[in-house]
Amino acid sequence: MAEMTSRERVMAALRHEEPDHVPLDIGGGNTTSLLVETYENLKEYIGISAPTRIAHKVFRVAWLDEGVMVRLGSDLRPVRLKPPKNWTPPLSEPGTFIDEWGIKWRQTPYAEGYYWELAESPLANATISDLDSYLWPDPGDPGRYEGLAEEAPYLYYNTPYALMGDSGFKGFWEPAYMLRGFEQGLMDLVQNQEFMHALMEKLFELNVAVTKRFLEITGPYLAVVRTSDDLGVQDTLMMSPATYRKMIKPYQKRFNEVIKQYTDAKIFYHSCGNVTRLVGDLIDAGFEALNPVQVSAMDDLEDLKANYGDRLTFWGGIDTQRVLPYGTPGEVREEVRLRICQFGPGGGYVAAAVHNIQPDVPPRNILAMSEAVRELGVYPIR
């Protein structure tokens, strides 16, 4: 088969056709990239001195330099919403910050650096009437869309890469529990459903306002639109399937229907953890690609491909819990081989690490992963 461009390769995979080889995503989105410390280590290892830019402050995700992405062989490039121009972060104590939703985050150190952890939830004690008077982010802030009308068509017409769009406003359960607090949010799903529905409607209104404007500008150029809403933990779901179907799925489905009014791009959905029991529901809600496929948490991976591989593109799958941080380059290569054999036949697979690559992953293993995808992912998969 003649070599495809990156865009052709990704689009073929999304159509459940076999491209020339399995596509690779490193840096295309906020859950398929590198943490800042990981990125610094990698740049030093490969001899690239580009400055480090932050793509997402809370996640501490790096925006990868083009030279790094070319070196890694990534087939995706990001098109992201920009920060608001008419909003200034309020003052908070050292080691904390308050985001535009009013959520306070606290810096929590660990061996290689630090994470931001949820510190205060501004709607913890709110009532339904409080939602109308709350100071929500402004969907119309012009800073969010600045430069997108030039950036998206430039990348589409002047590069060979598939584009992943991210409006930044794309979730329901995660922002709900961050605004309420995790424990209170879980209780609301069962004991205070009227409030939770009111909050979900407000989030739906905001998500649609921003995403509609974002896609009016970028929609014609995108291969995928990234959405995200964690539903799983290591061995199960955060809630019962019945609760998901009643309290969250209807908003996701309505939101995805809006997305499809403004773009032909496929809808990419990120949820960590074991979401095996919800895969059929996610497809029914309109999601077309599942990330990160947390293989250390999910069951019956071959069955997932057999049962859903004709309707869902699996995006990720290369283990970051054990193999990438602790394995040898040879073991990383075998991990890549395994995931390609599980998810690659017939198309419908984009290789990526399971979530953002953490600082405990040595640069040699990142390179081993990218090289193995290219070498072992040639179709037909054997």
BELVEN-V934710 format. One record per residue. N is the residue number from 1. PSI is psi in radians with two decimals (999 if undefined). NEAR is the number of other C-alpha atoms within 10 Angstrom. Layout:
n psi near
N PSI NEAR
N PSI NEAR
This chain:
n psi near
1 2.40 9
2 2.59 6
3 2.34 10
4 2.83 14
5 2.88 16
6 -0.74 23
7 -0.78 21
8 -0.69 19
9 -0.84 24
10 -0.75 31
11 -0.66 22
12 -0.77 20
13 -0.72 24
14 -0.45 27
15 0.05 18
16 0.74 20
17 2.73 18
18 2.03 23
19 -2.94 28
20 -0.72 21
21 2.91 25
22 2.25 28
23 2.75 30
24 2.34 28
25 1.95 24
26 1.87 28
27 0.05 28
28 -0.42 27
29 3.07 25
30 -0.03 25
31 0.26 25
32 0.64 24
33 -2.68 25
34 2.51 28
35 2.82 24
36 -0.84 23
37 -0.66 20
38 -0.77 22
39 -0.74 23
40 -0.75 19
41 -0.74 16
42 -0.76 21
43 -0.76 20
44 -0.70 12
45 -0.69 12
46 -0.01 13
47 0.61 10
48 2.27 14
49 0.43 12
50 2.58 14
51 2.72 10
52 2.17 16
53 2.58 13
54 2.18 14
55 -0.54 22
56 2.04 14
57 -0.83 11
58 -0.81 16
59 -0.29 17
60 0.77 19
61 2.36 27
62 2.52 23
63 1.91 23
64 2.39 25
65 2.58 17
66 -0.67 13
67 -0.63 13
68 -0.74 20
69 -0.65 18
70 -0.75 12
71 -0.63 13
72 -0.26 20
73 0.51 19
74 2.37 22
75 -0.07 25
76 2.63 24
77 2.50 26
78 2.56 23
79 1.85 22
80 2.60 24
81 2.56 21
82 2.89 18
83 2.68 16
84 2.61 18
85 -0.53 12
86 0.45 11
87 2.36 13
88 2.26 10
89 2.32 10
90 2.77 10
91 2.50 9
92 2.93 11
93 2.78 8
94 2.48 8
95 0.16 10
96 2.86 17
97 2.75 20
98 2.20 18
99 -3.13 16
100 -0.16 17
101 -0.13 16
102 0.15 20
103 2.31 19
104 2.37 20
105 2.50 20
106 2.37 19
107 2.20 17
108 1.98 13
109 2.70 10
110 -3.07 8
111 -0.78 7
112 -0.13 11
113 -2.20 12
114 2.76 13
115 2.84 17
116 2.21 18
117 2.59 14
118 2.19 18
119 -0.75 16
120 2.37 17
121 2.01 20
122 -0.35 16
123 0.40 20
124 -0.60 16
125 0.32 11
126 2.74 13
127 3.02 12
128 -0.72 13
129 -0.48 10
130 -0.42 11
131 -0.55 15
132 -0.51 12
133 -0.08 8
134 2.55 13
135 1.63 11
136 2.79 14
137 2.60 14
138 1.93 16
139 -0.44 17
140 0.04 14
141 2.11 16
142 -0.40 13
143 -0.50 14
144 -0.57 22
145 0.10 21
146 2.18 15
147 -0.18 12
148 -0.60 17
149 -0.37 13
150 -0.69 11
151 -0.86 14
152 -0.89 21
153 -0.55 16
154 -0.84 12
155 -0.63 18
156 -0.78 19
157 -0.32 10
158 0.01 8
159 2.82 14
160 0.17 16
161 2.67 22
162 2.51 26
163 2.31 28
164 2.05 24
165 2.48 29
166 1.89 26
167 -0.19 23
168 -0.41 20
169 1.71 21
170 0.15 24
171 2.89 22
172 -1.01 24
173 -0.79 26
174 -0.92 17
175 -0.53 19
176 -0.84 22
177 -0.43 19
178 -0.63 23
179 -0.55 24
180 -0.44 23
181 2.50 21
182 -0.84 17
183 -0.79 11
184 -0.68 19
185 -0.76 21
186 -0.71 18
187 -0.65 12
188 -0.62 19
189 -0.43 20
190 -0.77 13
191 -0.29 12
192 0.97 13
193 -0.53 14
194 -0.77 13
195 -0.79 17
196 -0.68 24
197 -0.70 18
198 -0.72 16
199 -0.74 23
200 -0.69 22
201 -0.69 14
202 -0.76 16
203 -0.67 21
204 -0.79 19
205 -0.80 13
206 -0.79 19
207 -0.77 19
208 -0.75 20
209 -0.79 15
210 -0.81 21
211 -0.66 25
212 -0.86 19
213 -0.74 17
214 -0.79 24
215 -0.46 22
216 -0.57 13
217 -0.78 19
218 -0.30 28
219 -0.75 23
220 -0.26 15
221 -0.09 22
222 2.53 25
223 -0.67 25
224 2.64 26
225 2.19 29
226 2.23 27
227 2.89 24
228 2.45 22
229 1.56 17
230 2.27 17
231 -0.24 21
232 2.81 20
233 -2.96 17
234 -0.69 14
235 0.01 14
236 -2.85 16
237 2.78 19
238 -0.32 17
239 2.95 14
240 2.69 12
241 -0.65 15
242 -0.72 11
243 -0.74 13
244 -0.81 18
245 -0.57 15
246 -0.68 13
247 -0.41 20
248 -0.81 20
249 -0.76 21
250 -0.62 14
251 -0.69 21
252 -0.77 23
253 -0.77 18
254 -0.71 14
255 -0.77 22
256 -0.59 20
257 -0.63 13
258 -0.79 14
259 -0.77 21
260 -0.26 16
261 -0.31 12
262 -0.06 18
263 2.67 20
264 0.00 15
265 2.63 23
266 2.66 23
267 2.01 22
268 2.31 24
269 2.24 23
270 2.19 24
271 2.17 20
272 2.93 23
273 -2.99 22
274 1.68 23
275 0.37 25
276 -0.74 18
277 -0.18 14
278 0.02 18
279 -0.77 17
280 -0.69 16
281 -0.69 15
282 -0.71 20
283 -0.77 16
284 -0.56 12
285 -0.18 19
286 0.06 22
287 2.48 24
288 -0.19 22
289 2.39 27
290 2.25 24
291 2.56 25
292 0.11 25
293 1.23 26
294 1.57 27
295 -0.46 19
296 -0.20 17
297 -0.47 17
298 2.70 20
299 2.73 15
300 1.05 10
301 -0.64 17
302 -0.66 13
303 -0.65 11
304 -0.81 18
305 -0.77 20
306 -0.67 12
307 -0.52 13
308 -0.06 15
309 -0.28 21
310 -0.18 15
311 -0.23 17
312 2.30 25
313 2.22 27
314 2.25 27
315 1.70 28
316 -2.30 27
317 -0.26 27
318 2.02 28
319 2.17 23
320 -0.02 23
321 -0.64 18
322 -0.90 12
323 -0.91 19
324 -0.77 28
325 -0.59 19
326 -0.19 15
327 2.88 16
328 2.87 15
329 -0.61 20
330 -0.68 13
331 -0.60 16
332 -0.74 27
333 -0.73 23
334 -0.60 16
335 -0.77 20
336 -0.76 28
337 -0.78 21
338 -0.82 15
339 -0.62 22
340 -0.72 25
341 -0.61 15
342 -0.77 18
343 -0.28 26
344 -0.63 31
345 2.31 20
346 0.10 17
347 -2.86 30
348 0.45 30
349 2.27 32
350 2.07 27
351 2.43 28
352 2.81 33
353 2.71 29
354 1.75 24
355 -3.05 25
356 2.47 23
357 2.19 27
358 2.85 20
359 -0.27 20
360 0.00 15
361 2.07 21
362 2.55 20
363 -0.62 22
364 -0.52 15
365 -0.53 21
366 -0.78 22
367 -0.68 17
368 -0.68 19
369 -0.87 28
370 -0.69 23
371 -0.65 17
372 -0.65 20
373 -0.77 23
374 -0.70 18
375 -0.66 13
376 -0.21 19
377 0.26 25
378 2.29 18
379 2.57 16
380 2.52 14
381 2.27 18
382 999 11
